Structure formats: C-alpha cells, structure tokens
Amino acid sequence: MILKNAKIVLENKVINNGWVELENRVIKSVNEGTTDLEGMDLKGKWLMPGFIDCHVHGGYGVDFESGTIEAFEKFSKNVAQEGITSYVQGSVTNSKENNKKYLTEFAKFMQSPMIGSKCLGLHLEGPFISKEKKGAHELSLLENPNIESLKELINFSNDNIRIVTYAADLQDGSFTKFMLENNILPSVGHTNMSFSECEKDYEIGFRHVTHLFNGMSGVSQYEPGLASFSLFKDDILCELITDGIHIEKDTLKLVYKIKGPENICIITDAMNAKGLDDGEYKLGNLEVIKKGMKVSLKDSGVLAGAGATYDHNIRTMIEANPQIEMSDLIKMTSTNIAKQLNIFDSTGSIEVNKFADLVVLNDKLEVEKTFVEGKVVYER
C-alpha cells in the first residue's frame, strides 16, 4: 500500500510532501516528494505515528469492569476513532473476587486476535494506593502495596499487567524492585508522599508518574510533594490529562516549559461514558455524573476519570502551547511512552521496519484515518 501526498511527521523533522510504502504490516520505505505509483492520496494531511494511551479505563459504554471479552473487543474497535493504535487498559480498585473474574477474561482477550487498536496489557490503578489521595476509588478495597497480592493478580492476568499505580511511601522499596524485576512499569500516584520520601524509590528506579497533579501531594513552598518531585527530576515521564478540565491550560503551559516534550505522555484517563450522552453512569461500584467531557462522583463532585477523547486532548495541549512543533507533539503522543514500555523497536515512530501504526489528521487535528499494522481500522 502507498500513502502519498502527506505531511509526514518524523522524530526530528517533517517531510512537507512525501509518501510512505507499507508492506506485510510494516513500513517498507519513507520518501520525500511525489510518486506516480498508485496509492491512497492523503491530500496534504498530516501522517503521524498512531497515538499510544497508557492510561485509559474505557469508553463507548464499556470498561475493564465490564469484564467480558466482547466488551474488551468493543472498546478496542471503537477507540481507533481517536487515532489510538495502542493502549494500556486501565482498571479501578476492585474486590479480589471481581479482579479474578475480570483478569481471567482479560487474559483470554489478550490471546485473541485484535480487531481494532492493540491492547498492550493492563494498567492496574488500585488497590495499592493511599486513602488520603484515593480519588474515585472505593476506600474499603484499598490495601498497601503487597507483593503476594500483586503476584496473585499477575497470575490471574496470565502475566498481562504492564503498569501498576501505587503509593510508594506505603512500602519499603521491595514492591518497586519486584515490579522492575518483572517487567512491570512502576507508576507512582494516588499518594500523599512528601518530596523527600520520593527519593528512595527514585534511586531504586521509578521513572513514571500517574496523571501529574491529580491524586497526589502537590506543589507547595512548605510541603512539596510528588508533583514537585516529578517536575524537579528531568527523567521522570509524567502522564498528563490534557482535557482542559483536570489541569488548567495555564498549568499545561507551566508543565510544558519545565518538562519539555521529552518527559510528558498525553493520556485520557477516560471512563466508560466517553462517547456517550450526558447522564449518570458507574465507575466500578461508584456512581458518577457525566456532563460534557467532565465526569465526577455523584456524592462528592470529585473528578472520576474523564470523558474526553485522545484527539481532543492533543488539540487542547496545542491550544495551551501553540509553539509546539509536530515533531515534538509525537514525542508526547507516541514516542516517549513507546520507549517507556520497551516497544519502541516496533512502534511509536514512522520508521522503516516498524509496524505501520499510523494516524492521519486534518489541519484541525481531527482524525481522518487510523491504521493498525497497515490495516485501516477507522475511516472518518
């Protein structure tokens, strides 16, 4: 397949008019200029590496807690319309009984052929988080980070847990070491830990933070916390919900200035009501209300996941930071997290011999087409 007349966004430059050749699921060549070969005319639109959302719970009426192969497949198929070619399925805090049930089905789903975007595994958000910064997680189900509990969940999932959000101050460092030794990305979040408490696990090797500013100790001249530490350390990759609701646009400006495009990964943190009408829904066992793109707990008004799409979030990030070049944007949507998850050898940029995981955007940064391994899985 030939994709021609495109603005091709590479890691270090943009080819203002070029063409890409796809063959056997991968990128065979990347070329400047025009071609007489038959192919798909992209008419000057942007051709970018497909987006990778490492923290998304659901959307379109389903989530991890739907707990069936059919629900997981529905999400995989529908999320492609956002330009997402790969994602890590997020969970909320569940009972052990429910986790066993959901994870067993999820393991079966991971063994079945992907029909839309590629699921990379599970992002376990809870139960290993703090009571003080639990957000929209059920208090009675929380527990301190526990290796034996995690081992049990790993077994249920058939070794498909890729990321774990945890309160690092509620363990002695052994939990962090265990994850690193077992190819699980430790992501510190939902914690009230102080700046100085972050040092121990940073020295052990944590380099990822769950949705910066949300569900964590913040920035204070008297009590600096995880948010301050995350901004201070250049090599910590910060998840950022750039919907304009979880973080104000002026704060997005500040984060971009401090962290730069190399240390941010844009996420949605979206829940099952994304893509649906406003109304009342459930996040796990908790009742929530969706109004526009905002989702909050019915009883307290606390933000409960999100209702925005990935393409909306990149547009919001650009609105806040119009100086962002397209080659820097793809770092935050694709490249950084691909490197973090150790999949950059096969996806996350437009390079020869990598999977043809691609998204086509118009000049308004709206999704026109999504390709997963060379196959069109969404067309506007």
N, C-alpha and C positions, 0 to 999 in steps of 0.2 A: 504494500500500500504506500502511496505517495501522498504526503500532506504538503501542499505548496502555497506560495504567496502568503507567507506567515511572518509575523514578527516573533522570532524565536528567542526566548529568554534563557540564556545560559548563565553559569555561575559568575562569570567575570565580564560578560558583555551581552548586548542584544544584537542579534542579526536582524536588521530592519526589514530585509526582504530575503527570505530563504525557503528551503524545503528540506523535509525530513523523509527518509525512507524507512519503512517498517517491514520486518520480515520475521516470521516464526516467533511472534510475541515480543520481539526486542527491536531496539533502534539499530538499524543497519548503517545508516550514514546521516550526517548533519551537514547541510550545504548552504552556501551563500548564493544569492542571485536567483534567477528564474530557471525553469526547466520546461522542456516540451513534452516530457513524459506525462501520460495520463494519470490523473490523481484527484484528490479532494482539494478543491480550491477554497482556501480559508479567507480569501479576500481581505488580506491585510490585518486580520485579527491576531491577538496575542496567542502564542503557543507556549505553554509553561509546563513544568513538571506537575503532576497531579498533587493535590493537597493531601497532607497526612495529618489527621486529627487524632492525637494521642490521648484525648480525654473527652469522650462523648458517651452519654448514657443511653440515648435513644432518640426517637422522633417518629412522626408519622403513625403514632398510635401504639408503638411498641418500645420496649427497652429490655435490658438484661433480665429484669424481674418478670418479664412476660414468660420467660423460662421454657420456650419451645423452639425447636429447630425452625419451624415455619415463621415464627416471629423474628428470629435472628436473620433469616433469609430475606424477609420483607424489609428489614432495616438496611441490609447490605445492598439491596436493589434500589431503594429509594434515596439513600444518602448520596448516590452518584450524581444526582442533580445539583449538588452543591459544589461539584468539582473535586470531591474527595475520592481518591483512588485507593487509599489505605487508611485504616483506623484501628484504634485500640478500644475495645468495648468496655465502657465503664460500668461498675456495679455500685450500689449503695450498701449500707450496712444491713445485713440480713441475719436471720437466725441460722444456727448451724444446720438445722434440718432443711431449710429452704436453700441455703448455699449448696448443700449436697445435691439437691434436686436440680437447681439451675445449672450448676457447674457440670454435672453429668450430661445434661442436654447440650450445653455449650461445647463440651468436648466432642460430641457427635457431630455438631455443626462444623467444627473446625476440621473434621476429617472429610466433610462433604465438599463437592465442587462449588466454588464461589460463583454466584450468578450475577454479582454486581461489583461493588467495591470490595477490596480484600480486607478481611479482618485479620489483624496481626496477633490477636490474643486478648487477654483481659487486663484492664486496669482496675485493680482491687482498691476501691476507695472506702475504707472502713472494713473491719471493725476496729483497726488498730490506731485510733485517733483519740484526741483528748476531749473530755467532757466540756471544757471551757470554750473550745472552738469547734464544736461538733457541726455547726451549721444545720443543714436539713438531714441529719442522721438521727436514728432512734436511740435515745440515751440508754435505755435498758439493755441494748445489744452490744454496747461498746466494750472493748477489752484492751488491756495494754498489749503492746507488741509481744507476740509469743511464737517462738519458732515451731513448737509442736503443732499449734493451731494452724500456722501457715503451711506446714508440711501436709497436713490433712487436706487443706484446700487445694494445694498443688496436685495431690493425688486425685482428688475428685475431678479436677480440670484436665487431667491427663497431660500435665506439665504445660499448660497453656496460659499461665499467669506471666505477664510481661512487665507490669509496673505495679508497685504497691505504694499507696499513700499512707504515711504513718507519722505519728508524733514521736520524733527521735528522742525527745527528752524522757520518754516513758520506758526506755530500755538502756542497757549498759553498753551498747555498741555491737553486741553479738548478733542482734537482729539485722543490723546493717551489713555486717560481714557475711552473714548467711545468704542474704539476697544477692550480694555481689558475687559470691562463690557459685550461685545457682542461676546465673544469667537472668536475674530479675532486677529491673531498674528501681533503686530506692528513690522515692519522691517524698520529700519532707513537706508536710502540710497538715492542716487542721490541728494546729498545736499552738500553745501559748508560750513556747520556749523563748528564752532571752537570747540576745546576740551572742553572749559568751558561751551559752550552752550549745550553740550550733557548731562550735569549733571541733568538738570531739568527733562527731560523725563526718564532718568535712575532712578531717585528717584521715579517717577510715576510707572515705571515697564517695560520699554522696555528692552529686553534682546536678540534681534536678529538684525543682520546687513546684508543687501543685498550685495552680491558679494564684499567682502572685497577688498579695493584698487580701484575697478572700479566704477567710477561715484561718487566720494566723495573727500572731503578735506583729505589731506594725512598726511604724517609723515614729520615734519619739526622742526628744532630747534627753529625757530622763530614763526611759525604759525601752531602749531599742530592742527589737525582736527579730524574728525570722525574715520579715520583709526588708529590714535594714541590712541584715547579713547577706541576703540574696542580691541586693543592689551593690553591696560593697565588693563581693567576690566576682571577679570578671568571668570566671569559668563556670559559674552556675547557670544552667539553662532554665529560664523561667517560663512556665506556662502563663499565657496571658489571654483572658477572656475579653476580646476587643469588641464587644457588642455595644459599647457606649452606655451600658447600664451597670454592669459590675464594676467598671472603672471609668471615671470621667475622662473626657478627651484630653483635658489639660494634664491629667496624670499619665495618660498614654504618651504625651509629649515628653514628660519627665523621664519615664522609663526608657523610651527610645534613645534619649540623649545619653543616659547613663549606661545602659546595657549594650546599645548598638544592635544592628541586625543579626550579629553572630550569636547572641545569647538570649534570644527570645523565640518561643514557638507559640504560634497562634492556635488557640483551641476554641471549641464551642461550649463544652460542658453541657450540651443540650440534653433535655429530657424528653419523655415520650410525647409531650404536647407540641413539640416543634412541628410546624407544618399543618397544625390543626386549628380549628376555630377557638376563640377565647372561651373560657369556661373553667369548670372545676375538674381536676384530674388527681391522680395519685402518684407520688414518688415513693416507691417502696410501700410502706404502710401509712405514709403521711399524706394528708390532704393538702393539695396546692391549688392556687388560682392562677390561670394564665390570662394576661391582659396585654395584647400586642406581643412584643417579644420578651416581656417581663413575666417571670414565674416566681411566685412567693408562697410561703406556708400560709394556709388559711387562718391558723390560730394566732400567728405572731407577726406575719408580714416579712419574715426573714427570707432573703433570696433562696430559691430552691432549684438549683440547676438553671438552665437557660432555655430560651425559645427561639434564638436566632440561628440562622444558617451560617455555614462557613464563609460563603462568598459575601454575605452581609458583613461579617467580621473583618474581612480584608478591606472592604470598602471603607469601613469606619476607621480602621488603622491608617489608611491613606488620607482620609479627611482630617485626621488629627495631625498627621505628619506628611504633608504634601511633598516634602523634599525627598521622600523615599523613592529610590530608583527601583525599577522592576527586578534587576539582578539582586538587589538587597531584599526585596519582598519575598522572593522564592526561598531565601535562607530561612525566613520566619514561617513559611507555609510548608516547606518540604525538606530542604537540605539539612537543617540543624537537627531535626528530630530523627531523620533517617540515619544520621551519624550517631546520635544518642542511642538508637535502638540497634545499632550494628547491622543495618540493612542498606547502607549507602553504596555498597558494591553492586547492588541490583536495582535500586530505585532512588528517587529523591533529587534527580537532576536529569537534564537531557544530554545523554552521552551514549556513544556507540557501545553496543552490547548490554546496555541496561534495559530493563523491561520498558516497554512503551506505555508507561503510566503517565498520561498526559491530560491536560485540560485546555480547552480553547475558550478564551474570554473576548468579549467585545470591548469597545473603548470605554464603556461604562463599568467595566469589570464584572459583567454578568456572564454566567456560564452558558456557553453555546453547545459544547460537546465535551464528553468525558470518555477517555479511552483507558481501559484497564488491560494491560498486556496486549495492546494492539487492537483490542475489540471495542467497538463503540457500545458503551453501556448506558449512555444518556445522550439525547439529542433534543435541543430545545424546539 
